[in-house]
Amino acid sequence: MEINGINTFLKQDMEKVEALIQTSLISDVALLDGINRSLRDHPGKMLRATLSLLVAGALGEVNESSLKYAAGVELLHNATLLHDDVVDGATLRRGKPTVSALLNNEAAVLIGDFWLVKCVRLVLQASVEPEQVLRRFSATLSDLAEGELRQMELAGLGTTTQEDYLRIIYGKTASLFVTAAVSAAISVNAPQALCEAAEAFASHLGTAFQIKDDIFDYAPDSRLGKPAGIDLREQKITQPLLCALESVAEPEARAVRDQVTRLADCPELEADVRAFVHAHDGVGKATRVMNRHLDMALESLEAFPASPRKEYLKALTHYVGDRNI
């Protein structure tokens, strides 16, 4: 099922989430207000808000707190994208010029900060356990910063292990999926066992989502706004390369890792590393790792009571594995 089919099912709830976001971002600073409206004209797939709404409806009745937490997740996600574009020096996001490209890095950081503040305010306006949920959002902000900095620290060293990689992608990606799902479960007063099931489901789903992103880096086609190969050029060792490295003896693995450490000075080595990954089926093996996480996500979902939204969560899981962008 395409994500658009899920969004059609959620149309009424998603419109309420959009309204909350739009209202939250209103400013009497003309520049800020104009940029905010422009960004919301191209909102992306709103995958994390979709996850939040589906979990809330699968475990109870979507209520005002559910909507505010879903909107908060979307605000937090977009704030981090604004900051990421500055860190990455990105000029495109969703096929459109980034704020940092249109204005400057300072503006992008400040607008990202504005979105973060509005996320916090929206969470605190909810009526169901707002302080507990805010702690969850706070933990995710810490995870995001630590994940990015851990990856930055290891980039260029050539030493990234599978354990390092999983910690990085939990912080960068899966943690926010967890916050989306757990805050939704809390919003409908789901019992602890179901909150834990939602957390496990979202953790595996977010992990699979990032592995899929990292597979795209070795694909012949590029994702919208991110050319293939950018992670490797930044000397990041991700799942496809890790899988290929695990397929060879230690001396050959060390030699390839050494090539990664020299990419900044010898960019021509990128072709050799990419060839190594493809020669040892790194993409195929990474896909199988991703599929194991998707299977574990579906297993976690079995704890949920039967409902149409549970079936849509299964469809969302399959979408994560099947998506092309």
C-alpha positions in Angstrom: 0.0 0.0 0.0 1.2 3.5 -0.9 1.6 6.0 2.0 -1.1 8.1 0.2 -3.7 5.4 0.9 -2.9 5.5 4.6 -3.1 9.3 4.6 -6.5 9.1 2.9 -7.7 6.9 5.8 -6.3 9.4 8.3 -7.5 12.5 6.3 -9.7 14.1 9.0 -7.2 13.5 11.8 -4.3 14.7 9.7 -6.1 17.9 8.8 -6.5 18.6 12.5 -2.8 18.0 13.0 -2.0 20.3 10.1 -4.2 23.0 11.6 -2.4 22.7 14.9 1.0 23.0 13.2 -0.1 26.0 11.1 -1.5 27.8 14.1 1.6 27.1 16.2 3.9 28.6 13.6 2.1 31.9 13.1 4.4 34.8 13.8 4.2 38.6 13.4 7.7 38.6 12.1 7.0 38.7 8.3 10.2 36.9 7.3 9.6 34.0 9.7 5.9 33.7 9.0 6.6 33.6 5.2 9.3 30.9 5.5 7.1 28.9 7.8 4.2 29.0 5.4 6.5 28.1 2.5 7.9 25.1 4.4 4.4 23.8 5.2 3.5 24.1 1.5 5.8 21.1 1.0 5.3 19.0 4.2 6.7 15.7 3.0 5.0 12.5 3.8 4.5 13.3 7.5 5.4 9.7 8.3 6.0 10.2 12.0 2.7 12.0 12.5 1.1 9.2 10.6 2.7 6.6 12.9 1.5 8.6 15.9 -2.1 8.8 14.8 -2.3 5.1 13.8 -0.9 4.0 17.2 -3.2 6.2 19.1 -6.2 5.0 17.2 -5.1 1.3 17.4 -4.8 1.5 21.2 -7.7 3.8 22.0 -9.7 6.8 20.7 -7.7 9.6 19.1 -8.2 12.7 21.3 -6.9 16.3 21.6 -3.7 15.1 23.3 -3.1 12.6 20.5 -3.4 15.3 17.9 -1.1 17.6 19.8 1.6 15.0 20.3 1.4 14.0 16.6 1.8 17.7 15.6 4.6 18.0 18.1 6.5 15.1 16.5 6.1 16.7 13.1 7.4 20.1 14.5 10.4 18.4 16.1 11.2 16.4 13.0 11.2 19.5 10.8 13.2 21.5 13.3 15.9 18.8 13.1 15.8 18.9 9.3 16.4 22.6 9.3 19.4 22.1 11.6 20.7 19.1 9.6 20.7 21.1 6.3 23.0 23.5 8.0 25.3 20.8 9.3 25.3 19.0 5.9 25.6 22.1 3.8 22.5 20.9 1.9 21.0 23.1 -0.8 17.9 21.0 -1.5 15.2 19.4 0.7 12.2 17.6 -0.9 13.3 19.0 -4.2 13.2 22.6 -3.0 16.0 25.0 -1.9 16.7 24.7 1.8 16.3 27.7 4.1 20.1 27.9 4.5 20.5 28.1 0.7 17.7 30.7 0.3 18.7 32.8 3.3 21.7 31.7 5.3 22.8 29.3 8.0 21.9 31.6 10.8 18.3 32.0 9.6 17.9 28.2 9.3 19.2 27.6 12.8 16.9 30.3 14.3 13.9 29.0 12.4 14.7 25.5 13.5 14.9 26.8 17.1 11.5 28.5 16.7 9.9 25.2 15.6 11.5 23.4 18.6 10.0 25.9 21.0 6.6 25.6 19.3 6.9 21.8 19.7 7.5 22.1 23.4 4.6 24.6 23.9 2.2 22.3 22.0 3.1 19.3 24.1 2.7 21.2 27.3 -0.8 22.3 26.2 -2.0 18.7 26.1 -4.1 17.3 28.9 -2.9 13.7 29.1 0.5 13.3 30.9 2.2 16.3 29.1 5.2 16.2 31.4 5.8 12.5 30.9 5.6 13.0 27.1 7.8 16.1 27.2 10.5 13.9 28.9 10.2 11.5 26.0 10.6 14.4 23.5 13.6 15.7 25.5 15.2 12.2 25.4 14.8 12.1 21.7 16.5 15.5 21.3 19.4 14.2 23.3 19.5 11.0 21.2 19.5 13.0 18.0 22.4 15.2 19.1 24.4 12.2 20.4 23.7 10.1 17.3 24.9 12.8 14.9 27.9 13.7 17.0 28.8 10.0 17.4 28.7 9.6 13.6 30.7 12.8 13.2 33.3 11.5 15.7 33.7 8.2 13.9 33.6 9.5 10.3 37.0 9.3 8.8 38.4 6.9 11.4 37.2 3.9 9.5 36.5 2.0 12.8 32.7 2.0 12.9 31.3 -1.3 14.1 27.8 -2.8 13.8 27.2 -1.8 17.4 28.3 1.7 16.7 26.1 1.9 13.7 23.0 0.7 15.5 23.6 3.2 18.3 24.0 6.0 15.7 20.8 5.2 13.7 18.8 4.7 16.9 19.8 8.3 17.9 19.4 9.8 14.5 16.2 8.2 13.4 14.6 5.4 15.5 14.3 7.5 18.7 11.9 9.9 17.1 9.8 7.0 15.8 9.7 5.7 19.3 8.6 9.1 20.6 5.9 9.3 18.0 4.5 5.9 19.0 4.9 6.1 22.8 3.5 9.6 23.1 0.5 8.3 21.1 0.0 5.3 23.4 0.3 7.6 26.4 -2.3 10.0 25.0 -5.0 7.2 25.1 -3.9 5.9 28.5 -2.8 2.6 27.0 -1.6 0.0 29.6 2.1 -0.3 30.1 2.4 -3.6 28.2 1.0 -1.9 25.1 3.2 1.1 25.5 6.2 -1.2 25.6 4.9 -3.0 22.5 4.5 0.4 20.7 8.0 1.3 21.7 9.5 -2.0 20.4 7.5 -1.7 17.1 8.6 1.9 16.5 12.2 1.2 17.4 12.5 -1.6 14.8 10.5 0.4 12.2 12.7 3.4 12.6 15.9 1.3 12.4 14.6 -0.3 9.2 13.7 3.1 7.8 17.3 4.4 8.3 18.9 1.2 6.9 16.7 1.7 3.8 18.0 5.3 3.6 21.6 4.0 3.8 20.9 1.4 1.1 19.8 4.3 -1.2 23.3 5.7 -0.8 24.6 2.8 -2.8 21.8 2.6 -5.3 22.2 3.8 -8.9 19.2 6.2 -8.5 19.2 9.0 -6.1 16.6 10.0 -3.5 14.9 13.3 -3.9 17.3 15.9 -2.6 20.1 13.5 -1.7 22.5 12.3 -4.4 23.6 8.7 -4.1 27.0 8.3 -2.5 27.0 11.4 -0.2 27.3 9.3 3.0 30.3 7.4 1.7 31.9 10.7 0.5 31.5 11.9 4.1 33.4 8.8 5.2 30.4 7.3 7.0 30.4 3.5 7.3 26.8 2.3 7.1 25.0 -1.0 6.8 25.8 -2.0 3.2 29.5 -1.4 3.7 29.4 -3.1 7.1 27.7 -6.2 5.6 30.4 -6.3 2.8 33.2 -6.0 5.4 31.8 -8.9 7.4 32.1 -11.1 4.2 35.9 -10.9 3.9 38.9 -11.7 5.9 40.3 -9.2 8.4 43.3 -8.0 6.2 41.0 -7.2 3.3 38.5 -5.5 5.6 41.3 -3.4 7.1 42.4 -2.3 3.7 38.9 -1.2 2.7 38.5 0.7 6.0 41.8 2.4 5.3 40.4 3.5 1.9 37.5 5.1 3.7 39.8 7.0 5.9 41.6 8.5 2.8 38.5 9.5 0.9 38.7 13.1 1.9 42.2 13.4 0.3 41.7 10.8 -2.4 38.0 11.0 -3.6 38.8 8.6 -6.5 38.8 5.8 -4.0 35.1 6.1 -3.6 34.6 4.0 -6.8 36.8 1.3 -5.3 34.8 1.1 -2.1 31.5 1.1 -3.9 32.7 -1.7 -6.2 33.7 -3.6 -3.1 30.3 -3.2 -1.6 28.5 -4.4 -4.7 31.0 -7.3 -5.3 30.2 -8.7 -1.8 26.4 -8.1 -2.1 26.5 -5.4 0.6 23.2 -4.0 -0.6 21.4 -7.4 -0.7 22.7 -8.3 2.8 21.8 -4.9 4.2 18.3 -5.4 2.8 18.0 -8.7 4.6 19.1 -6.9 7.9 16.4 -4.3 7.2 13.8 -7.0 6.6 14.7 -8.7 9.9 13.9 -5.4 11.7 10.6 -5.1 9.8 9.7 -8.7 10.8 10.5 -7.8 14.5 8.4 -4.7 14.1 5.4 -6.8 12.9 6.0 -9.3 15.7 5.8 -6.5 18.3 2.6 -5.3 16.7 0.9 -8.6 17.4 0.3 -7.4 21.0 -2.1 -4.7 19.6 -5.8 -5.6 19.6 -7.3 -6.3 16.2 -8.5 -3.1 14.4 -8.3 -1.4 11.1 -5.6 0.9 12.4 -3.5 -2.1 13.3 -3.8 -3.3 9.7 -2.7 0.1 8.5 0.3 -0.1 10.8 1.2 -3.3 9.1 0.8 -1.6 5.8 3.0 1.2 7.0 5.7 -1.3 7.9 5.6 -2.8 4.5 5.8 0.6 2.9 9.0 1.4 4.8 10.7 -1.6 3.3 9.2 -1.1 -0.2 9.6 2.7 -0.6 11.7 4.0 -3.5 12.4 7.5 -2.1 
